[in-house]
Amino acid sequence: MTNQNLYQVGLTMINGIGDIMGRQLLQSLGSAEAVFTEKPQALEKISGIGKLLVKEIKQPDVLRRAEKELAFIEKNKLKCFFLTDDDYPKRLSECPDAPLLLYSKGNINLHAKHIISIVGTRKASAYGKEQTEKLITHLAKIFPDILIVSGLAYGIDIIAHLSSIKNKLSTIAVLAHGLDRIYPQTHRQTAIEMLENGGLLTDFPSNTNPDKPNFIKRNRIIAGLSDATLIIESANKGGSLITADIAFSYNRDVFAFPGRTTDSYSEGCNRIIRQNKAGLITCANDLIEAMCWNLPEKKVLPPTQTELFPHENEDINRIYTILKEKTVLHLNELTIELNMPIFKLSPLLFEMEMEGIIKVIPGNRYSLV
């Protein structure tokens, strides 16, 4: 461990400096070390930093606590990912409130080509258990490199981890506490088994208890790490729906398995499907098609409509060219690529959809037919 690591850990231990303010400090000063070595007068000029926060930054106890944490990291052979590091998970770094620092244990590839998060109720029914196991078993046959993310909780979470281990898939648990403990304790053996092909991840330092607010905070990591978040079963309220809302706010794909209207632990899934916050899936094939993961492997002849280009509308030609190059783009990405406002773009996309040139994918994404 280097001095730079000391300052990086220290940055996360300053009272009043969260992930968003910490990122702002890094952007303003260039490094975690500069936060501690910069003169107080210069720090006070940074937006949002006043005399009280400068006083907290200059507290000697901050780096002393960071030294203790570094000793814990070295003793337990943990790995750290700092926001500005090249190996920090790229998907997560795109989120505005991404953790400044992640602690991990195990053999984790956070840059896997395919990553999905699977969460749900702690009181999984036989239906939820069956759907989770079938989904993961099928995915393992088609994408053996897929990474499954969950939270090690009772119910759907632990079923997802166990199914991944059974199918030899990499799986990681995002924890709501430090890596000096496992919660719940009954899942300790599963956590140990995960270390060989996956592992444990958290943004909480050691000696952090699994308090209720921490579970809500860690949900942003579950949502931000992955390409898509899947809700297997959920009541009308619950942590998995919070994860779904966060993923939706990140413009990530969200999917849910529907259930009978009389099943209380399907109420949440049915609701977010009805509200168009989640795409409806019933099996692995639905997910694969919605994510377009199979498109590069298929050799499909273009339909007649796409062979008729150039189109008489030049803007449609531009959309076609970009989608041909990029394969799949979100609505917001299209507006940026085309430098075209949504109110002008939407009618063109609708026209192209009606002509059979493009198709809409759950999550406001578009691709050529």
N, C-alpha and C positions, 0 to 999 in steps of 0.2 A: 504494500500500500504506500502511496506517495502523499506528499503534502496536499496535492490537488484533491486527492480523495478525502482528506481531512476537511478541507473547506467545502467540498460538495456535500458531505454528510452534515457538516455544521450549518450549511444554508437551510437545510430542512428542519433544523432544531431552533431556529430563531422565533421567539414568540411574536405572533402577529404577521409573520411572513408565510403566506400559503403558496400553493402551486402557481397561481396566476401572477401574484406579485413577484414571486421568485423568478418566474420566466421573464418578467419585465426588467428585473434587476440584471439578469444575465444578458438581455438584449442591450441594455444601456451601458453596462460595464465590461462585457465580454467574457467574464469568467467568474466562478464562485470565489476564487481567491481575491479578486478585485473588490468584491462586496465587503470583505473584512479589512482590506488594506486601504481602501479609499478614505479620504479625509471626510469628516462629518459634514463640513460645509458643502462638499460636492454631492454627498448622498442626499442631503436635504433638497437639492434642486431637482431630484428625480420625482416625477409625478406620483403622488400617493405616499411618498416617504416624508414623514415629518420628524420633528425632534424626538418624539417618543419612540418611533421605530428605530431611529439611529441609535438611541440609547440601548435598545434591545440587541441590535447588531453588535455593538461594542461590548456587550456583557462577556467577561472572561469565561463564565461558566458554559457558554455555548460550545466553544471548542474543546473544553474539558469533557463535556458529555459526548462530543463527537469522537474524541480519542478512545473513550470507553467502548463506544459502538464499533469502532474500527478493530479494537482488540477482540470483540465478540465475533466480528466478521471473519477475521483471520483464524481464530481458534476453531470455528465451525466450518471453515472452507466455503463460505458463501460467496456468491458473485453479485456485483452491483452493476446496475445500468443507470447512468446519469443522462439526463435529457439531451445533452449536447454530444454524447458519445455516438460513434458510428454504429455500435451494436445495440443501441436503444431501439426497442420495437417501433418500426416506422409507422405502422397503423396507429399506434397509441400516440405517437408524437404529433400527429395531425389534430388531436383533440385539444381544445383551448385550455382545459383544466387537467392536462396530463400530469402525473406525478413527476416531480423533479428527480426522484431517485426511487429505484426499485431494488429490493433485495430478493435474491433467488437461491434456491438449493435444488440440485438435481442436474439433469441433462436436458436442457431446454433450448429448443430452436424457436425463438420468437419471430423469426422471419420465414416460417413455413409458407409454402405457396398457397395452401388452403387452411384457414383457421375459422372454426365456428365455436360459438358459445352456446351451451345448452343449460338452461335453468328451468326451475319450476317449483311447485309446491313441496313443502317438507312432508306433506301427508299424501304421498303418491298412491294412487289406486292401482289395481291390477292392470287397468287400461294404460295408465301413464307409464308403468314399468315396461309393459309389452312394447309400446310405441318407441320408447327410448332405446330399448335393446335392439329392436328390429331396424331402426334408423341407423344406429352405429354399426351394426353387423353388415348392413348393405353398403354403407359408405366405405367401410374398411376393405371390401372386395374391389371397389372401383378406384378409391383414392387411398392407398395404404400410407401415404405421407401426410394425411390430414391431421391437424392438431385440434384436440377437443379441450375446450376451456370450461371450467365450472367453478363452484365455490366450496366443495367438500362438505356441504350441509347435508342434513337428513333428506330423504326423499329423492327427487329427480336428480339432484346434484351427485350424490354418491352412486346412484345407478349409472349415471353417465360415465363417471370415473371407472367403476368396476367393469362396465361393458367395454370401455376402451382398452383396459388392461387385458381383458379376455380376448379381444380381437387384435392385440398387439399394436394398438394405436398409441401415439404419443398423447399424453393428457397432462394438463397442469391445473392446479387448484390455486385460486386467488384468495388469500386469507385476509381476515379482518383483525389481525393481531401480528405480533412479532414472530420471528422464526425460532424463538426459544420455547415454543409450545405448539401443541396441536389441539384445535377445537373443532368439533367435539372429540373428546378423548377416544371414544369408541371407533373413530375412523383413523386412528394412528397407524394401524398396520397397513391400511390401504395407502396412506400417505407415504409410507416407507417404500411400498412396492412401486409407487409412481416415480420414485427418484431415478430408477434405471432408464426409463423412457418417458421423460417429462419432468415433473417436479412441482415445487411450491414457489409461489410468488406473492410478494406483499410490498406495500409502500410504508408499512409501519415498522419502526425500530423495535429492538428487543425490549422486554418489560412492558409492552403494550397489551392491555387486556382486551378480550373480545367483547367490548362494550357495544351496545345497540347502534349508536351512530356510526361506528366503524364499518358495520355491514353495509349501510347505505353508501358510505364513501367508497368502499372497495368495489361497488357495483359498476362504477364508471370505468374501472380497469377491465372488468369482464366484458363490458360493452365495447370499449375502445380497442382492445387487443385483436378483435376478430373481424372477419368480413361480414358476418351475419350473426344475429342472436336468435336462438330458437326457444320458444316457450312451449313446453310440453303440456303442462297442466298448471292452472293457477286459479285461485279464488278471485273474487272481485277486487280484493286488495291483497298486496303482498310484495315482497322484495323483488320477485322476478318481473313484476310489472314495472317496478321502478327501473330495473335494468333495461327493460324494453323501451321505456320512455327516454332514457339516456341515449340508447343506441339510435333511436329515432331522431333525437336532437342532433346527433353526430352525422346525420344523413347516411347511416348504415342500414343495411337490410334487416328487417325484423320479420320473423315467421312464427306462426302458431298452429298447433294442432287443434282442430275444432273438437267439441264434445257435445253430448246431448244437452238440451236446454234445461233438463232437470238435474244435471250433475253440478253440484256447487263448486267443485274444483275444476270446472271448465268455464265458469262464468267469465273469468278474466280473459281467457283466450278468445272466447266468442265475442267479447266486447271489443277488444283491440282489432279483431278482424273486421267487425262491423264498422268501426270507426276509421277503417283504412290505414291503421297504424301498423298492421301486420298482414303479410301475405298468408293465405291459407295453404297449408301443405298437409298431405296425408301419408307421405312416404319419402324415402330418400330420392327417388326419381324426380319428385316435385321440386325438391330443393336444388338438385343438380341442374334441372332445366331452368329454374328461376335465376340461378346464379350464373348461367351460361358456362358452367365449367366444362361441359362436353363439346362446346362449339369448336375449339381448335382441333379436336380429334376427329371430327366429322367432315367428310368431303361431300358437301351438298351442292347440287347444281343450283345456281341462282334462279329465282322465279322469273317468269316472263317480264314482269314489271320492271325489275332491276336491269334487264338487258336493254330496255328502251331508252336509257339515258344517253345523251343529255336531256333533261327535263326542260320544258318550256319556261319554268320558273327558276331563275338563277339561284335564288336562296335555297330552294330544294336541292339543287345540284350541290351546293356547298355542304348542306347537311349530310347528303348521301356520301360525299367524298370523305368527310370527317369520320362518319360512322364506319365506313369501309376500312379506314386506317386504324381507328381506335377500338373497333369491335363493339364495345358497350360503353355508354356514357350516361351519367346522371343528368337530369334536366339542368341543374345549376352548372355542370361542367360544359354542357352544350352552349349555354348562354355566354360563358367565358370564351370558349373556343371561337364562337361566331361573332362575339362582340355585338350581341343582339338581345334586346330586352325580352323578358318572358312573354309579355302581352303580344309581341309580334311573332315570337317563336312558336307558341302553343298552337295557333291555327295551322301553321305549316306542318307541324308534327301530326296534327289530327288529319290533315289532308293526306299525308304520306301513309298514315296508318290505314285510312279508308281505301287507298289505292294498293294496299298490300306490299308496300315497300319496306316499312319498318314494323316492329312490334314493341309493345310496352311490357316491361318486366317489372314485377313488384319492387317498390322502392323508388318509383319515378325514374326508371332507367330505360334506355332505348337502345335497340340494336337493329341491324338489317334483318329482314326475314330470311 
